[in-house]
Amino acid sequence: MPRPIVLIHGYSANSTAFSEWEKKLESHYKNTDVIVIHTASYKSLTNEITIKDIAEAFDRVLRSYIEDEEFDAIVHSTGMLVIRAWLTTYAYAADVSRRSRLKHLIGLAPATFGSPLAHKGRSWLGSVMKGNQILGPDFMEAGNLILDNLELGSRFIWDLAHLDLIGSAQDKPEHKPYYSEDDTTPYVFVFCGNKGYDGISGLANTPGSDGTVRWAGCALNTRKFIVDLTQDPSQNKDKALKERSKPDEHPQHQIDIPLVLVDGHNHETILNSPSKDLVDLVVQALDVSDRDSFGRWTAKAKAHMESLKNEKGDKWEEWQQFIIRVVDERLDPVTEWNVQFFMKDKDGKEFWLDEKSDLHVHTYARDKSLRCFHVNLSKQKLESLSELCMKLIVSSGTSLVAYYGYGSGKITVDGDLQPSNGRWDAQLKLDHLLKAEVKFFCPFTTTLIEIRLNREPMPINRAKENNILTFAKKLNEAL
């Protein structure tokens, strides 16, 4: 007997958004045992509600309707963040029943890593376009906290990815994979349209997106690199370069979950007028039951993408997203920073990864240590790259304290240089990441990068004094 299917809509929508999919699923299963479809409807245009609130509300209703039964879920847009927040609510608890109950997770244009439209939704124009139109206490509200969660590079997205995709509790044996190749966790399948909106709605389109979410921000096959530039100010022990910049790998590192682009669909049509091919792929995904069948489906998905790539030819574009966070040795945020990537090809030609190469940068409003970079890899000629260098500039804004670390001669442990306003810069070669098993550049994915620095009172080399705090002399010394 088929499992119940739960449908979860996105921001500013309601249960009617899934009307067409309800019909398609009911038609497919009409000659089989009775299938139960539960279509969620939640409030998203109330300023005080968060995605975690919605996840908790989802759990309460879920227990009322299907108790502890296994179920499948099809989510659209923000619905992906709702189900992931539900899955990770008790991430460090011994009880892992949530991830074992959810058997299949189908993402239709999921906002796995947010949306480039989210920060615009909090503006006055966003309130007019998407705000609550029903008279009452929530009139014209646009769901500010949910939009904050959805903003590119948000702290919510960063933390959530560490719970279910990266694994921030590698020292906790109970922190098991959230998505794997067997039936102990949900099988995940991700689809997204390959075009933006038409007509006046097309004004919202951004490159490399379906009009609302980025292709590179949909999939759940992210990876993380840690760039550790910290130095011990008392011992100045150095690390090997490869140890300073390497993938953050844990035993629970997830499997490859490919993105499947659906030709001719945008963020809305993938929901309200799905093609037969898309419906067939989703139904086949729901039939996956073991490692072998998952492998066959994944192979089919990759073949589909390769076929679409060949069909599009020169119009084919591959995008990648980077979320970079800069912190000090205490993991406190560093908010005044700039990073640039310099590359060289095998012929010695030098170039920067910048706006000229379709690089778009967004700084998360509530925590400027987090920034999201979106780059068109199709313009980078990655196969010919021989060198990759990162240049970092940071500032503390005061001469009383400074950031410093590996890769710069401006401030050293032994030196006495005090930079103006705490400005510091460094360069670090990352060539080895071009050839590593976990590669730096990977299309249709989001890569997390955490850069760590020292923050110290100035001057750094004087053990007994600094510009922030001193001890008064003893009385007998004064006499």
Helices and strands as residue ranges (DSSP letters): E 5-8, G 15-18, H 19-28, E 37-39, H 51-66, E 71-76, H 79-87, H 97-101, E 102-108, H 118-121, H 124-130, H 144-150, H 155-161, I 162-166, E 187-193, G 199-204, G 215-217, E 223-228, H 241-244, E 245-247, E 259-262, H 269-272, H 276-286, H 291-312, G 313-315, E 319-328, E 337-345, E 350-353, G 355-357, E 359-363, E 370-376, G 377-379, G 382-384, E 385-395, E 401-404, G 420-422, E 423-429, H 432-435, E 446-457, H 475-478
